[in-house]
Amino acid sequence: MPAPTVVDLPHSLGRAEAKRRVAARLGELPGHLPGGAAEVHSTWRSEHELALDIAAMGQRLSATLDIQDRIIRVTMALPPMLAFMAGAISAAVQKKGSQLLLGKD
């Protein structure tokens, strides 16, 4: 399996506000994934770590969001069929993640 893909989403919200926004907007995530019929299952592993299991376009991937004071670190385990697109996926996570995090409340 390829090495994890890591994307840092910088913010100036503080840890508590960043977590609140992630929790509040988690339901919007499937609409930002390709294919339109994505399934997203989430579990809070700890106070500031969210685990995601995502199924879209016949592929499954897992991701972890580590919510820190100034960044949210997104670590993704991409399946081999998506690993060759790691750069494009990282760019999309950076763009869409920042929009979801910093968008209007």
A tleap script that builds the chain and sets N, CA, C and O, in Angstrom:
source leaprc.protein.ff14SB
mol = sequence {
  NMET PRO ALA PRO THR VAL VAL ASP LEU PRO
  HIE SER LEU GLY ARG ALA GLU ALA LYS ARG
  ARG VAL ALA ALA ARG LEU GLY GLU LEU PRO
  GLY HIE LEU PRO GLY GLY ALA ALA GLU VAL
  HIE SER THR TRP ARG SER GLU HIE GLU LEU
  ALA LEU ASP ILE ALA ALA MET GLY GLN ARG
  LEU SER ALA THR LEU ASP ILE GLN ASP ARG
  ILE ILE ARG VAL THR MET ALA LEU PRO PRO
  MET LEU ALA PHE MET ALA GLY ALA ILE SER
  ALA ALA VAL GLN LYS LYS GLY SER GLN LEU
  LEU LEU GLY LYS CASP
}
set mol.1.N position { 0.853 -1.181 0.000 }
set mol.1.CA position { 0.000 0.000 0.000 }
set mol.1.C position { 0.895 1.240 0.000 }
set mol.1.O position { 1.905 1.270 0.703 }
set mol.2.N position { 0.541 2.247 -0.769 }
set mol.2.CA position { 1.338 3.480 -0.829 }
set mol.2.C position { 1.376 4.198 0.521 }
set mol.2.O position { 0.535 3.974 1.392 }
set mol.3.N position { 2.369 5.060 0.664 }
set mol.3.CA position { 2.477 5.867 1.885 }
set mol.3.C position { 1.250 6.768 2.009 }
set mol.3.O position { 0.649 7.144 1.003 }
set mol.4.N position { 0.881 7.111 3.235 }
set mol.4.CA position { -0.269 8.009 3.410 }
set mol.4.C position { -0.044 9.352 2.721 }
set mol.4.O position { 1.087 9.825 2.608 }
set mol.5.N position { -1.118 9.943 2.274 }
set mol.5.CA position { -1.098 11.277 1.680 }
set mol.5.C position { -1.535 12.255 2.762 }
set mol.5.O position { -2.585 12.077 3.381 }
set mol.6.N position { -0.722 13.294 2.989 }
set mol.6.CA position { -0.986 14.242 4.075 }
set mol.6.C position { -1.201 15.638 3.501 }
set mol.6.O position { -0.424 16.105 2.668 }
set mol.7.N position { -2.262 16.296 3.954 }
set mol.7.CA position { -2.575 17.670 3.550 }
set mol.7.C position { -2.817 18.477 4.821 }
set mol.7.O position { -3.603 18.074 5.678 }
set mol.8.N position { -2.142 19.610 4.940 }
set mol.8.CA position { -2.372 20.508 6.069 }
set mol.8.C position { -3.261 21.663 5.630 }
set mol.8.O position { -2.988 22.326 4.629 }
set mol.9.N position { -4.320 21.893 6.384 }
set mol.9.CA position { -5.232 23.005 6.129 }
set mol.9.C position { -4.983 24.067 7.201 }
set mol.9.O position { -5.450 23.920 8.331 }
set mol.10.N position { -4.255 25.130 6.866 }
set mol.10.CA position { -3.975 26.158 7.867 }
set mol.10.C position { -5.232 26.965 8.197 }
set mol.10.O position { -6.112 27.154 7.358 }
set mol.11.N position { -5.287 27.429 9.435 }
set mol.11.CA position { -6.404 28.278 9.868 }
set mol.11.C position { -5.942 29.138 11.039 }
set mol.11.O position { -4.890 28.893 11.630 }
set mol.12.N position { -6.732 30.134 11.358 }
set mol.12.CA position { -6.445 30.989 12.518 }
set mol.12.C position { -7.646 31.009 13.461 }
set mol.12.O position { -7.891 31.998 14.152 }
set mol.13.N position { -8.379 29.920 13.480 }
set mol.13.CA position { -9.630 29.835 14.236 }
set mol.13.C position { -9.440 29.391 15.677 }
set mol.13.O position { -10.308 29.625 16.518 }
set mol.14.N position { -8.323 28.758 15.965 }
set mol.14.CA position { -8.170 28.088 17.253 }
set mol.14.C position { -8.759 26.693 17.162 }
set mol.14.O position { -9.605 26.413 16.313 }
set mol.15.N position { -8.304 25.833 18.040 }
set mol.15.CA position { -8.676 24.425 17.981 }
set mol.15.C position { -10.181 24.194 18.202 }
set mol.15.O position { -10.808 23.427 17.472 }
set mol.16.N position { -10.742 24.852 19.196 }
set mol.16.CA position { -12.157 24.624 19.521 }
set mol.16.C position { -13.074 25.068 18.382 }
set mol.16.O position { -14.009 24.350 18.029 }
set mol.17.N position { -12.816 26.240 17.806 }
set mol.17.CA position { -13.658 26.731 16.708 }
set mol.17.C position { -13.471 25.881 15.454 }
set mol.17.O position { -14.436 25.609 14.740 }
set mol.18.N position { -12.239 25.461 15.184 }
set mol.18.CA position { -11.998 24.598 14.023 }
set mol.18.C position { -12.771 23.288 14.177 }
set mol.18.O position { -13.377 22.809 13.218 }
set mol.19.N position { -12.750 22.711 15.372 }
set mol.19.CA position { -13.492 21.471 15.607 }
set mol.19.C position { -14.993 21.707 15.440 }
set mol.19.O position { -15.686 20.889 14.835 }
set mol.20.N position { -15.492 22.812 15.969 }
set mol.20.CA position { -16.912 23.116 15.855 }
set mol.20.C position { -17.330 23.208 14.394 }
set mol.20.O position { -18.378 22.693 14.005 }
set mol.21.N position { -16.498 23.874 13.583 }
set mol.21.CA position { -16.829 24.018 12.161 }
set mol.21.C position { -16.764 22.689 11.429 }
set mol.21.O position { -17.616 22.402 10.588 }
set mol.22.N position { -15.765 21.878 11.739 }
set mol.22.CA position { -15.685 20.552 11.119 }
set mol.22.C position { -16.945 19.760 11.459 }
set mol.22.O position { -17.575 19.179 10.576 }
set mol.23.N position { -17.309 19.740 12.731 }
set mol.23.CA position { -18.493 18.985 13.156 }
set mol.23.C position { -19.762 19.531 12.500 }
set mol.23.O position { -20.626 18.759 12.085 }
set mol.24.N position { -19.876 20.851 12.407 }
set mol.24.CA position { -21.074 21.471 11.837 }
set mol.24.C position { -21.209 21.220 10.343 }
set mol.24.O position { -22.325 21.167 9.825 }
set mol.25.N position { -20.103 21.066 9.652 }
set mol.25.CA position { -20.142 20.944 8.184 }
set mol.25.C position { -19.871 19.530 7.676 }
set mol.25.O position { -19.800 19.305 6.468 }
set mol.26.N position { -19.723 18.601 8.577 }
set mol.26.CA position { -19.424 17.227 8.179 }
set mol.26.C position { -20.467 16.671 7.218 }
set mol.26.O position { -20.120 15.915 6.310 }
set mol.27.N position { -21.714 17.022 7.393 }
set mol.27.CA position { -22.782 16.544 6.520 }
set mol.27.C position { -22.686 17.050 5.095 }
set mol.27.O position { -23.305 16.482 4.196 }
set mol.28.N position { -21.908 18.122 4.871 }
set mol.28.CA position { -21.733 18.671 3.525 }
set mol.28.C position { -20.685 17.911 2.711 }
set mol.28.O position { -20.621 18.055 1.490 }
set mol.29.N position { -19.872 17.110 3.382 }
set mol.29.CA position { -18.749 16.449 2.717 }
set mol.29.C position { -19.144 15.600 1.510 }
set mol.29.O position { -18.492 15.723 0.473 }
set mol.30.N position { -20.167 14.750 1.576 }
set mol.30.CA position { -20.492 13.932 0.400 }
set mol.30.C position { -20.764 14.748 -0.857 }
set mol.30.O position { -20.453 14.290 -1.957 }
set mol.31.N position { -21.327 15.926 -0.730 }
set mol.31.CA position { -21.614 16.771 -1.881 }
set mol.31.C position { -20.380 17.342 -2.553 }
set mol.31.O position { -20.462 17.855 -3.670 }
set mol.32.N position { -19.247 17.260 -1.890 }
set mol.32.CA position { -18.000 17.770 -2.457 }
set mol.32.C position { -17.142 16.664 -3.073 }
set mol.32.O position { -16.052 16.929 -3.579 }
set mol.33.N position { -17.632 15.435 -3.029 }
set mol.33.CA position { -16.874 14.303 -3.567 }
set mol.33.C position { -17.370 13.957 -4.966 }
set mol.33.O position { -18.559 14.098 -5.254 }
set mol.34.N position { -16.464 13.503 -5.842 }
set mol.34.CA position { -16.882 13.145 -7.199 }
set mol.34.C position { -17.827 11.945 -7.194 }
set mol.34.O position { -17.784 11.103 -6.297 }
set mol.35.N position { -18.652 11.889 -8.183 }
set mol.35.CA position { -19.546 10.751 -8.332 }
set mol.35.C position { -20.939 10.988 -7.788 }
set mol.35.O position { -21.886 10.317 -8.198 }
set mol.36.N position { -21.078 11.923 -6.881 }
set mol.36.CA position { -22.382 12.307 -6.376 }
set mol.36.C position { -23.050 11.334 -5.424 }
set mol.36.O position { -23.980 11.723 -4.717 }
set mol.37.N position { -22.615 10.094 -5.380 }
set mol.37.CA position { -23.254 9.106 -4.516 }
set mol.37.C position { -22.276 8.610 -3.464 }
set mol.37.O position { -22.202 7.411 -3.194 }
set mol.38.N position { -21.535 9.522 -2.876 }
set mol.38.CA position { -20.526 9.143 -1.890 }
set mol.38.C position { -21.173 8.809 -0.550 }
set mol.38.O position { -22.175 9.403 -0.154 }
set mol.39.N position { -20.576 7.852 0.126 }
set mol.39.CA position { -20.956 7.509 1.497 }
set mol.39.C position { -19.806 7.925 2.391 }
set mol.39.O position { -18.650 7.617 2.103 }
set mol.40.N position { -20.113 8.618 3.467 }
set mol.40.CA position { -19.091 9.035 4.418 }
set mol.40.C position { -19.535 8.617 5.811 }
set mol.40.O position { -20.610 9.002 6.271 }
set mol.41.N position { -18.709 7.832 6.476 }
set mol.41.CA position { -18.952 7.441 7.863 }
set mol.41.C position { -17.867 8.088 8.706 }
set mol.41.O position { -16.688 8.035 8.357 }
set mol.42.N position { -18.262 8.693 9.808 }
set mol.42.CA position { -17.295 9.391 10.654 }
set mol.42.C position { -17.384 8.911 12.094 }
set mol.42.O position { -18.450 8.538 12.584 }
set mol.43.N position { -16.226 8.933 12.760 }
set mol.43.CA position { -16.128 8.554 14.162 }
set mol.43.C position { -15.105 9.453 14.830 }
set mol.43.O position { -13.979 9.579 14.349 }
set mol.44.N position { -15.488 10.081 15.937 }
set mol.44.CA position { -14.520 10.853 16.717 }
set mol.44.C position { -13.713 9.863 17.547 }
set mol.44.O position { -14.249 9.227 18.455 }
set mol.45.N position { -12.420 9.732 17.237 }
set mol.45.CA position { -11.534 8.829 17.978 }
set mol.45.C position { -11.097 9.439 19.301 }
set mol.45.O position { -10.867 8.730 20.281 }
set mol.46.N position { -10.988 10.733 19.314 }
set mol.46.CA position { -10.640 11.471 20.528 }
set mol.46.C position { -11.255 12.857 20.387 }
set mol.46.O position { -11.961 13.130 19.416 }
set mol.47.N position { -10.994 13.717 21.335 }
set mol.47.CA position { -11.606 15.048 21.317 }
set mol.47.C position { -11.280 15.834 20.051 }
set mol.47.O position { -12.096 16.631 19.588 }
set mol.48.N position { -10.089 15.612 19.487 }
set mol.48.CA position { -9.659 16.400 18.327 }
set mol.48.C position { -9.212 15.544 17.144 }
set mol.48.O position { -8.475 16.023 16.282 }
set mol.49.N position { -9.645 14.292 17.091 }
set mol.49.CA position { -9.279 13.431 15.961 }
set mol.49.C position { -10.530 12.756 15.408 }
set mol.49.O position { -11.239 12.035 16.110 }
set mol.50.N position { -10.775 13.014 14.136 }
set mol.50.CA position { -11.944 12.472 13.454 }
set mol.50.C position { -11.487 11.474 12.397 }
set mol.50.O position { -10.642 11.792 11.560 }
set mol.51.N position { -12.045 10.269 12.436 }
set mol.51.CA position { -11.752 9.245 11.434 }
set mol.51.C position { -12.893 9.217 10.425 }
set mol.51.O position { -14.066 9.254 10.797 }
set mol.52.N position { -12.538 9.151 9.147 }
set mol.52.CA position { -13.524 9.093 8.072 }
set mol.52.C position { -13.313 7.825 7.257 }
set mol.52.O position { -12.179 7.434 6.980 }
set mol.53.N position { -14.407 7.192 6.880 }
set mol.53.CA position { -14.394 6.079 5.934 }
set mol.53.C position { -15.259 6.543 4.770 }
set mol.53.O position { -16.448 6.813 4.940 }
set mol.54.N position { -14.657 6.633 3.587 }
set mol.54.CA position { -15.329 7.232 2.434 }
set mol.54.C position { -15.413 6.214 1.306 }
set mol.54.O position { -14.428 5.552 0.981 }
set mol.55.N position { -16.594 6.093 0.714 }
set mol.55.CA position { -16.789 5.246 -0.460 }
set mol.55.C position { -17.381 6.118 -1.559 }
set mol.55.O position { -18.432 6.735 -1.384 }
set mol.56.N position { -16.691 6.161 -2.692 }
set mol.56.CA position { -17.165 6.949 -3.836 }
set mol.56.C position { -16.604 6.350 -5.113 }
set mol.56.O position { -15.451 5.920 -5.153 }
set mol.57.N position { -17.412 6.325 -6.144 }
set mol.57.CA position { -16.985 5.855 -7.464 }
set mol.57.C position { -16.320 4.475 -7.409 }
set mol.57.O position { -15.330 4.226 -8.098 }
set mol.58.N position { -16.873 3.589 -6.588 }
set mol.58.CA position { -16.362 2.232 -6.501 }
set mol.58.C position { -15.069 2.079 -5.724 }
set mol.58.O position { -14.483 0.996 -5.724 }
set mol.59.N position { -14.611 3.116 -5.071 }
set mol.59.CA position { -13.372 3.062 -4.299 }
set mol.59.C position { -13.665 3.421 -2.845 }
set mol.59.O position { -14.599 4.166 -2.549 }
set mol.60.N position { -12.846 2.875 -1.945 }
set mol.60.CA position { -12.950 3.193 -0.517 }
set mol.60.C position { -11.622 3.763 -0.059 }
set mol.60.O position { -10.554 3.312 -0.473 }
set mol.61.N position { -11.708 4.762 0.803 }
set mol.61.CA position { -10.488 5.279 1.412 }
set mol.61.C position { -10.791 5.694 2.834 }
set mol.61.O position { -11.933 5.987 3.190 }
set mol.62.N position { -9.751 5.714 3.631 }
set mol.62.CA position { -9.900 6.180 5.005 }
set mol.62.C position { -9.067 7.437 5.172 }
set mol.62.O position { -8.047 7.627 4.510 }
set mol.63.N position { -9.525 8.279 6.065 }
set mol.63.CA position { -8.820 9.528 6.335 }
set mol.63.C position { -8.964 9.862 7.809 }
set mol.63.O position { -9.925 9.464 8.467 }
set mol.64.N position { -7.990 10.599 8.308 }
set mol.64.CA position { -8.019 11.086 9.680 }
set mol.64.C position { -7.825 12.587 9.661 }
set mol.64.O position { -6.947 13.092 8.961 }
set mol.65.N position { -8.631 13.302 10.419 }
set mol.65.CA position { -8.467 14.742 10.591 }
set mol.65.C position { -7.962 14.976 12.002 }
set mol.65.O position { -8.649 14.665 12.976 }
set mol.66.N position { -6.768 15.521 12.109 }
set mol.66.CA position { -6.168 15.868 13.394 }
set mol.66.C position { -6.303 17.379 13.545 }
set mol.66.O position { -5.594 18.140 12.886 }
set mol.67.N position { -7.205 17.806 14.404 }
set mol.67.CA position { -7.505 19.227 14.549 }
set mol.67.C position { -6.542 19.834 15.560 }
set mol.67.O position { -6.557 19.492 16.742 }
set mol.68.N position { -5.709 20.738 15.069 }
set mol.68.CA position { -4.708 21.393 15.904 }
set mol.68.C position { -5.014 22.886 15.992 }
set mol.68.O position { -5.945 23.373 15.350 }
set mol.69.N position { -4.232 23.607 16.785 }
set mol.69.CA position { -4.476 25.033 17.004 }
set mol.69.C position { -4.421 25.864 15.730 }
set mol.69.O position { -5.206 26.800 15.574 }
set mol.70.N position { -3.503 25.540 14.809 }
set mol.70.CA position { -3.314 26.377 13.621 }
set mol.70.C position { -3.461 25.621 12.303 }
set mol.70.O position { -3.440 26.233 11.235 }
set mol.71.N position { -3.608 24.310 12.368 }
set mol.71.CA position { -3.822 23.507 11.155 }
set mol.71.C position { -4.798 22.372 11.454 }
set mol.71.O position { -4.999 21.976 12.602 }
set mol.72.N position { -5.386 21.873 10.391 }
set mol.72.CA position { -6.047 20.573 10.440 }
set mol.72.C position { -5.230 19.685 9.516 }
set mol.72.O position { -5.118 19.954 8.320 }
set mol.73.N position { -4.663 18.634 10.075 }
set mol.73.CA position { -3.858 17.704 9.281 }
set mol.73.C position { -4.762 16.570 8.816 }
set mol.73.O position { -5.325 15.828 9.621 }
set mol.74.N position { -4.886 16.455 7.499 }
set mol.74.CA position { -5.696 15.407 6.882 }
set mol.74.C position { -4.737 14.333 6.374 }
set mol.74.O position { -3.906 14.596 5.505 }
set mol.75.N position { -4.855 13.134 6.915 }
set mol.75.CA position { -4.016 12.011 6.503 }
set mol.75.C position { -4.917 10.984 5.830 }
set mol.75.O position { -5.859 10.470 6.433 }
set mol.76.N position { -4.608 10.694 4.564 }
set mol.76.CA position { -5.457 9.788 3.779 }
set mol.76.C position { -4.691 8.539 3.376 }
set mol.76.O position { -3.533 8.610 2.963 }
set mol.77.N position { -5.349 7.405 3.499 }
set mol.77.CA position { -4.823 6.146 2.984 }
set mol.77.C position { -5.561 5.873 1.676 }
set mol.77.O position { -6.702 5.412 1.673 }
set mol.78.N position { -4.890 6.165 0.577 }
set mol.78.CA position { -5.516 5.999 -0.740 }
set mol.78.C position { -5.339 4.570 -1.234 }
set mol.78.O position { -4.257 4.000 -1.090 }
set mol.79.N position { -6.379 3.982 -1.810 }
set mol.79.CA position { -6.227 2.652 -2.398 }
set mol.79.C position { -5.341 2.740 -3.643 }
set mol.79.O position { -5.208 3.814 -4.229 }
set mol.80.N position { -4.738 1.628 -4.047 }
set mol.80.CA position { -3.837 1.652 -5.208 }
set mol.80.C position { -4.451 2.283 -6.459 }
set mol.80.O position { -3.742 2.942 -7.219 }
set mol.81.N position { -5.746 2.096 -6.687 }
set mol.81.CA position { -6.381 2.664 -7.882 }
set mol.81.C position { -6.401 4.193 -7.862 }
set mol.81.O position { -6.520 4.819 -8.914 }
set mol.82.N position { -6.289 4.799 -6.680 }
set mol.82.CA position { -6.308 6.260 -6.565 }
set mol.82.C position { -4.940 6.852 -6.244 }
set mol.82.O position { -4.755 8.067 -6.325 }
set mol.83.N position { -3.986 6.008 -5.882 }
set mol.83.CA position { -2.674 6.506 -5.452 }
set mol.83.C position { -1.985 7.332 -6.537 }
set mol.83.O position { -1.279 8.291 -6.227 }
set mol.84.N position { -2.180 6.972 -7.789 }
set mol.84.CA position { -1.527 7.723 -8.866 }
set mol.84.C position { -2.105 9.133 -9.001 }
set mol.84.O position { -1.513 9.990 -9.656 }
set mol.85.N position { -3.248 9.366 -8.389 }
set mol.85.CA position { -3.884 10.692 -8.427 }
set mol.85.C position { -3.686 11.458 -7.120 }
set mol.85.O position { -4.422 12.405 -6.844 }
set mol.86.N position { -2.709 11.061 -6.322 }
set mol.86.CA position { -2.513 11.665 -5.000 }
set mol.86.C position { -2.342 13.179 -5.082 }
set mol.86.O position { -2.868 13.901 -4.235 }
set mol.87.N position { -1.618 13.670 -6.079 }
set mol.87.CA position { -1.415 15.112 -6.222 }
set mol.87.C position { -2.715 15.855 -6.464 }
set mol.87.O position { -2.978 16.879 -5.832 }
set mol.88.N position { -3.528 15.346 -7.374 }
set mol.88.CA position { -4.813 15.985 -7.677 }
set mol.88.C position { -5.774 15.885 -6.491 }
set mol.88.O position { -6.515 16.824 -6.203 }
set mol.89.N position { -5.755 14.751 -5.814 }
set mol.89.CA position { -6.619 14.578 -4.643 }
set mol.89.C position { -6.193 15.530 -3.532 }
set mol.89.O position { -7.037 16.145 -2.879 }
set mol.90.N position { -4.886 15.653 -3.316 }
set mol.90.CA position { -4.375 16.583 -2.298 }
set mol.90.C position { -4.790 18.016 -2.602 }
set mol.90.O position { -5.202 18.751 -1.705 }
set mol.91.N position { -4.680 18.409 -3.863 }
set mol.91.CA position { -5.070 19.772 -4.260 }
set mol.91.C position { -6.564 19.999 -4.026 }
set mol.91.O position { -6.964 21.070 -3.568 }
set mol.92.N position { -7.381 19.008 -4.336 }
set mol.92.CA position { -8.825 19.137 -4.132 }
set mol.92.C position { -9.167 19.210 -2.645 }
set mol.92.O position { -10.031 19.988 -2.240 }
set mol.93.N position { -8.491 18.403 -1.837 }
set mol.93.CA position { -8.720 18.441 -0.387 }
set mol.93.C position { -8.314 19.806 0.163 }
set mol.93.O position { -9.009 20.374 1.005 }
set mol.94.N position { -7.191 20.325 -0.317 }
set mol.94.CA position { -6.728 21.645 0.124 }
set mol.94.C position { -7.776 22.715 -0.200 }
set mol.94.O position { -8.131 23.526 0.656 }
set mol.95.N position { -8.260 22.708 -1.428 }
set mol.95.CA position { -9.215 23.734 -1.867 }
set mol.95.C position { -10.567 23.585 -1.177 }
set mol.95.O position { -11.064 24.528 -0.562 }
set mol.96.N position { -11.155 22.403 -1.281 }
set mol.96.CA position { -12.492 22.183 -0.722 }
set mol.96.C position { -12.471 22.211 0.805 }
set mol.96.O position { -13.398 22.718 1.437 }
set mol.97.N position { -11.403 21.661 1.392 }
set mol.97.CA position { -11.290 21.674 2.852 }
set mol.97.C position { -11.225 23.081 3.396 }
set mol.97.O position { -11.871 23.396 4.395 }
set mol.98.N position { -10.453 23.926 2.750 }
set mol.98.CA position { -10.357 25.323 3.182 }
set mol.98.C position { -11.689 26.039 3.006 }
set mol.98.O position { -12.080 26.839 3.856 }
set mol.99.N position { -12.389 25.757 1.909 }
set mol.99.CA position { -13.703 26.377 1.689 }
set mol.99.C position { -14.693 25.970 2.777 }
set mol.99.O position { -15.422 26.810 3.305 }
set mol.100.N position { -14.716 24.691 3.107 }
set mol.100.CA position { -15.634 24.216 4.138 }
set mol.100.C position { -15.268 24.778 5.509 }
set mol.100.O position { -16.145 25.147 6.290 }
set mol.101.N position { -13.978 24.840 5.795 }
set mol.101.CA position { -13.519 25.300 7.103 }
set mol.101.C position { -13.696 26.799 7.281 }
set mol.101.O position { -14.141 27.257 8.334 }
set mol.102.N position { -13.350 27.557 6.260 }
set mol.102.CA position { -13.318 29.010 6.394 }
set mol.102.C position { -14.534 29.710 5.813 }
set mol.102.O position { -14.666 30.929 5.923 }
set mol.103.N position { -15.433 28.933 5.186 }
set mol.103.CA position { -16.628 29.527 4.593 }
set mol.103.C position { -17.517 30.174 5.635 }
set mol.103.O position { -17.299 30.036 6.839 }
set mol.104.N position { -18.508 30.871 5.156 }
set mol.104.CA position { -19.423 31.558 6.078 }
set mol.104.C position { -20.178 30.554 6.918 }
set mol.104.O position { -20.554 29.476 6.457 }
set mol.105.N position { -20.384 30.931 8.144 }
set mol.105.CA position { -21.078 30.081 9.109 }
set mol.105.C position { -22.572 30.266 9.057 }
set mol.105.O position { -23.301 29.619 9.809 }
savepdb mol mol.pdb
quit
